[in-house]
Amino acid sequence: MKIKTMMTTIGVLFAAHAMADVTNAEKLVYKYTNIAHSANPAYAAPSITEGKIFFNRKFKTPNGKEASCASCHTTNPANVGKNIVTNKEIPPLAPRVNTKRFTDIEKVEDEFTKHCNDIMGADCSPAEKANFIAYLLTETKPTK
């Protein structure tokens, strides 16, 4: 019951800033929160702070280099990023800035698997995914 109340509160908070269709992102936060809570009942709610820490945390990649989500997506996921390998421009990751993010849930799942394995050498946990997306939903303004 506590999770439903918390998710309702988050939904209301997110609706107040509704600048884009973020329904799928919110659904994924709810989905990953429930999975994380099932695996660990102590996990009660996504943490925006933990999501931001995770986004910026540097990991030693399987190829021995250090990288983070921010390495390609900048420290503000509302900004346009650049792939550190190909130098290809990456549209903003924040769904309130880039309405095309999180439109295809299957693609989101594939991208999580791909990028988590590329950066961390393993898939991200449901709690990490919930925290990550909850954080992305708070970023609404690109930095100049």
Backbone as numpy.savetxt, mean C-alpha at the origin, in Angstrom:
# Nx Ny Nz CAx CAy CAz Cx Cy Cz
-16.08 -8.05 16.08 -16.90 -6.86 16.08 -16.03 -5.62 16.08
-14.93 -5.65 16.81 -14.02 -4.51 16.90 -13.49 -4.12 15.51
-13.17 -5.11 14.69 -12.64 -4.84 13.35 -13.69 -4.13 12.50
-14.95 -4.56 12.57 -15.99 -3.92 11.77 -16.15 -2.45 12.16
-16.12 -2.16 13.45 -16.23 -0.77 13.92 -15.04 0.04 13.41
-13.85 -0.52 13.53 -12.65 0.16 13.09 -12.70 0.41 11.58
-13.11 -0.58 10.81 -13.16 -0.43 9.36 -14.22 0.59 8.96
-15.33 0.66 9.68 -16.35 1.68 9.42 -15.76 3.06 9.65
-15.02 3.21 10.73 -14.39 4.49 11.04 -13.41 4.87 9.94
-12.59 3.93 9.51 -11.64 4.19 8.42 -12.39 4.56 7.16
-13.46 3.85 6.85 -14.26 4.15 5.66 -14.81 5.56 5.68
-15.30 6.00 6.83 -15.82 7.36 6.96 -14.69 8.37 6.78
-13.55 8.08 7.39 -12.40 8.96 7.25 -11.99 9.09 5.79
-11.92 7.97 5.10 -11.52 7.98 3.70 -12.56 8.68 2.84
-13.83 8.51 3.14 -14.89 9.14 2.35 -14.81 10.66 2.44
-14.33 11.17 3.55 -14.20 12.61 3.72 -13.20 13.20 2.74
-12.25 12.40 2.29 -11.24 12.87 1.35 -11.46 12.31 -0.05
-12.65 11.86 -0.34 -12.89 11.16 -1.61 -12.67 12.07 -2.80
-11.47 11.98 -3.37 -11.14 12.74 -4.57 -11.08 11.81 -5.77
-11.15 10.55 -5.52 -11.05 9.57 -6.59 -11.80 8.32 -6.15
-12.05 7.43 -7.09 -12.70 6.18 -6.74 -11.67 5.27 -6.08
-11.76 5.11 -4.79 -10.80 4.31 -4.04 -11.45 3.07 -3.44
-12.62 2.73 -3.94 -13.39 1.61 -3.38 -12.59 0.32 -3.34
-11.91 -0.02 -4.43 -11.16 -1.28 -4.44 -10.02 -1.26 -3.43
-9.35 -0.13 -3.30 -8.27 -0.03 -2.31 -8.82 -0.24 -0.91
-9.96 0.37 -0.62 -10.58 0.20 0.70 -11.02 -1.25 0.92
-11.54 -1.88 -0.14 -11.93 -3.30 -0.03 -10.71 -4.17 0.27
-9.59 -3.85 -0.36 -8.37 -4.63 -0.11 -7.86 -4.42 1.31
-7.95 -3.21 1.83 -7.55 -2.98 3.23 -8.40 -3.87 4.14
-9.69 -3.89 3.89 -10.61 -4.70 4.69 -10.26 -6.19 4.56
-10.03 -6.65 3.33 -9.70 -8.05 3.08 -8.41 -8.45 3.80
-7.36 -7.67 3.61 -6.08 -8.01 4.24 -6.13 -7.88 5.75
-6.92 -6.94 6.25 -7.08 -6.81 7.71 -7.73 -8.06 8.27
-8.77 -8.55 7.61 -9.44 -9.77 8.09 -8.51 -10.98 8.04
-7.74 -11.11 6.97 -6.80 -12.23 6.86 -5.74 -12.12 7.95
-5.19 -10.91 8.13 -4.16 -10.71 9.16 -4.71 -11.00 10.55
-5.94 -10.55 10.80 -6.56 -10.79 12.11 -6.81 -12.29 12.33
-7.20 -13.01 11.27 -7.41 -14.46 11.40 -6.10 -15.17 11.74
-5.01 -14.72 11.13 -3.70 -15.33 11.39 -3.14 -14.92 12.75
-3.47 -13.68 13.17 -2.96 -13.16 14.43 -4.03 -12.28 15.07
-4.82 -12.83 15.99 -5.90 -12.06 16.61 -5.44 -10.76 17.28
-4.16 -10.62 17.57 -3.65 -9.38 18.15 -3.63 -8.25 17.12
-3.65 -8.60 15.84 -3.68 -7.57 14.79 -5.13 -7.09 14.68
-5.36 -5.88 15.18 -6.74 -5.38 15.24 -7.09 -4.44 14.11
-6.12 -3.67 13.61 -6.43 -2.65 12.62 -5.18 -2.27 11.85
-5.37 -1.83 10.62 -4.20 -1.37 9.86 -3.63 -0.10 10.49
-2.33 0.03 10.37 -1.63 1.19 10.91 -1.06 2.02 9.77
-1.51 3.23 9.65 -0.99 4.14 8.63 0.49 4.39 8.89
0.85 4.55 10.16 2.25 4.78 10.52 3.11 3.59 10.10
2.65 2.37 10.42 3.40 1.17 10.03 3.47 1.04 8.51
2.40 1.43 7.82 2.40 1.40 6.36 3.43 2.33 5.78
3.57 3.52 6.35 4.56 4.49 5.88 5.98 3.99 6.17
6.18 3.42 7.35 7.48 2.86 7.70 7.84 1.74 6.73
6.89 0.86 6.46 7.11 -0.25 5.53 7.46 0.28 4.14
6.73 1.29 3.67 6.94 1.89 2.35 8.37 2.43 2.21
8.89 3.00 3.26 10.22 3.63 3.20 11.36 2.72 3.68
11.03 1.58 4.29 12.05 0.68 4.83 12.90 0.09 3.70
14.20 0.16 3.88 15.11 -0.45 2.91 15.34 -1.91 3.28
15.26 -2.74 2.27 15.50 -4.17 2.41 16.71 -4.54 1.56
17.43 -5.53 2.00 18.50 -6.08 1.17 17.82 -7.02 0.18
17.89 -6.68 -1.09 17.19 -7.46 -2.11 17.92 -8.78 -2.36
17.25 -9.72 -3.02 17.90 -11.00 -3.32 19.20 -10.85 -4.11
19.33 -9.73 -4.88 20.57 -9.54 -5.64 21.64 -8.81 -4.83
21.37 -8.55 -3.52 22.36 -7.98 -2.64 22.32 -6.47 -2.50
21.50 -5.78 -3.30 21.41 -4.33 -3.21 20.31 -3.96 -2.21
20.30 -2.69 -1.78 19.25 -2.21 -0.90 18.21 -1.46 -1.72
16.95 -1.67 -1.39 15.86 -0.97 -2.08 14.64 -0.93 -1.17
13.77 0.01 -1.47 12.50 0.14 -0.76 11.44 0.46 -1.79
10.19 0.49 -1.37 9.12 0.93 -2.28 9.42 2.36 -2.75
9.91 3.18 -1.81 10.21 4.58 -2.11 11.36 4.73 -3.10
12.17 3.69 -3.28 13.26 3.77 -4.25 12.73 4.08 -5.65
11.60 3.52 -5.99 10.98 3.78 -7.30 9.84 4.80 -7.21
9.10 4.75 -6.11 7.87 5.56 -5.99 8.08 6.88 -5.27
9.29 7.24 -4.92 9.67 8.43 -4.16 9.13 8.35 -2.74
9.58 9.23 -1.87 9.12 9.19 -0.48 7.68 9.64 -0.34
7.12 10.20 -1.40 5.69 10.57 -1.42 5.03 9.79 -2.54
4.23 8.75 -2.21 3.61 7.93 -3.25 2.58 8.67 -4.11
2.33 9.94 -3.81 1.46 10.76 -4.66 2.25 11.37 -5.82
3.57 11.24 -5.77 4.44 11.76 -6.83 4.59 10.74 -7.96
4.98 11.21 -9.12 5.38 10.33 -10.21 6.72 9.73 -9.80
6.88 8.44 -10.02 8.12 7.77 -9.66 8.93 7.40 -10.89
10.02 6.68 -10.65 10.88 6.24 -11.74 11.50 4.91 -11.36
11.36 3.92 -12.22 11.92 2.60 -11.98 13.44 2.71 -11.85
14.00 2.16 -10.77 15.44 2.29 -10.53 16.28 1.42 -11.47
15.66 0.48 -12.16 16.39 -0.37 -13.09 16.26 0.16 -14.52
15.03 0.47 -14.93 14.77 0.86 -16.33 14.70 2.37 -16.55
14.60 3.14 -15.47 14.39 4.60 -15.53 13.05 4.98 -16.15
12.16 4.01 -16.32 10.83 4.28 -16.87 9.99 5.01 -15.82
9.25 6.02 -16.26 8.37 6.77 -15.36 7.24 5.87 -14.86
6.90 6.05 -13.58 5.84 5.27 -12.94 4.77 6.25 -12.47
3.52 6.07 -12.89 2.45 6.95 -12.39 2.35 6.87 -10.87
1.81 7.90 -10.24 1.68 7.90 -8.78 1.03 6.62 -8.26
1.50 6.17 -7.12 0.98 4.95 -6.49 -0.26 5.23 -5.66
-0.39 6.44 -5.13 -1.51 6.80 -4.27 -2.82 6.81 -5.06
-3.81 6.01 -4.64 -5.05 5.91 -5.41 -5.91 7.18 -5.42
-5.71 8.07 -4.50 -6.47 9.32 -4.51 -5.90 10.31 -5.52
-4.68 10.06 -5.98 -4.03 10.90 -6.99 -4.13 10.24 -8.36
-3.95 8.93 -8.39 -3.99 8.16 -9.64 -5.18 7.21 -9.58
-6.28 7.61 -10.22 -7.52 6.83 -10.14 -7.41 5.47 -10.83
-6.32 5.21 -11.55 -6.16 3.91 -12.20 -5.54 2.86 -11.27
-5.02 3.33 -10.14 -4.45 2.38 -9.18 -5.57 1.58 -8.51
-5.32 0.31 -8.30 -6.23 -0.59 -7.59 -7.54 -0.84 -8.35
-7.59 -0.55 -9.66 -8.82 -0.81 -10.41 -8.97 -2.30 -10.72
-7.87 -3.01 -10.85 -7.89 -4.43 -11.17 -7.29 -5.19 -9.98
-8.16 -5.77 -9.16 -7.71 -6.43 -7.92 -6.77 -7.60 -8.22
-7.02 -8.35 -9.27 -6.13 -9.46 -9.62 -4.73 -8.93 -9.94
-4.66 -7.82 -10.66 -3.36 -7.22 -10.99 -2.66 -6.74 -9.72
-3.42 -6.19 -8.78 -2.84 -5.74 -7.51 -2.20 -6.93 -6.81
-2.91 -8.05 -6.75 -2.37 -9.26 -6.11 -1.07 -9.69 -6.80
-1.06 -9.70 -8.13 0.14 -10.08 -8.89 1.29 -9.12 -8.62
0.99 -7.82 -8.58 2.04 -6.82 -8.35 2.60 -6.93 -6.93
1.75 -7.17 -5.95 2.25 -7.39 -4.58 3.22 -8.56 -4.57
2.82 -9.67 -5.16 3.67 -10.85 -5.18 5.00 -10.54 -5.86
4.93 -9.92 -7.03 6.14 -9.59 -7.80 7.05 -8.64 -7.02
6.51 -7.51 -6.60 7.35 -6.50 -5.97 7.84 -6.90 -4.58
7.01 -7.56 -3.81 7.46 -8.02 -2.49 8.61 -9.01 -2.64
8.49 -9.92 -3.61 9.57 -10.87 -3.84 10.81 -10.19 -4.38
10.66 -9.20 -5.26 11.81 -8.46 -5.79 12.55 -7.71 -4.70
11.81 -7.07 -3.80 12.41 -6.22 -2.78 12.78 -7.00 -1.51
11.85 -7.82 -1.02 12.06 -8.50 0.26 12.52 -9.94 0.12
12.35 -10.52 -1.06 12.69 -11.92 -1.24 11.60 -12.87 -0.79
10.41 -12.32 -0.46 9.27 -13.12 -0.02 8.01 -12.29 -0.22
6.86 -12.95 -0.19 5.60 -12.21 -0.32 5.37 -11.38 0.94
4.72 -10.25 0.80 4.35 -9.42 1.95 3.25 -10.12 2.74
3.23 -9.88 4.02 2.18 -10.47 4.86 0.88 -9.69 4.66
-0.26 -10.29 5.00 -1.53 -9.56 4.93 -1.52 -8.28 5.76
-0.89 -8.30 6.93 -0.81 -7.09 7.77 0.00 -6.01 7.06
1.11 -6.39 6.44 1.92 -5.41 5.71 1.13 -4.81 4.56
0.37 -5.65 3.85 -0.45 -5.16 2.74 -1.53 -4.21 3.22
-2.21 -4.57 4.31 -3.27 -3.70 4.85 -2.68 -2.37 5.29
-1.58 -2.40 6.01 -0.93 -1.17 6.47 -0.47 -0.32 5.29
0.12 -0.96 4.30 0.65 -0.29 3.11 -0.45 0.47 2.37
-1.56 -0.22 2.09 -2.65 0.41 1.34 -3.32 1.49 2.19
-3.48 1.24 3.49 -4.06 2.26 4.37 -3.22 3.53 4.32
-1.90 3.37 4.32 -1.01 4.54 4.19 -1.20 5.22 2.84
-1.20 4.45 1.77 -1.35 5.04 0.42 -2.63 5.86 0.31
-3.68 5.42 0.97 -4.96 6.13 0.92 -4.90 7.50 1.60
-3.89 7.73 2.41 -3.78 9.02 3.09 -3.01 10.05 2.28
-2.27 9.59 1.29 -1.45 10.51 0.48 -2.29 11.09 -0.64
-2.47 12.41 -0.62 -3.38 13.07 -1.57 -2.75 14.18 -2.38
-1.54 14.59 -2.01 -0.93 15.73 -2.70 0.50 15.42 -3.10
0.79 15.54 -4.40 2.19 15.41 -4.83 3.02 16.56 -4.27
4.29 16.29 -4.02 5.20 17.36 -3.60 5.76 18.03 -4.85
6.00 19.28 -4.73 6.53 20.05 -5.88 8.01 19.91 -5.95
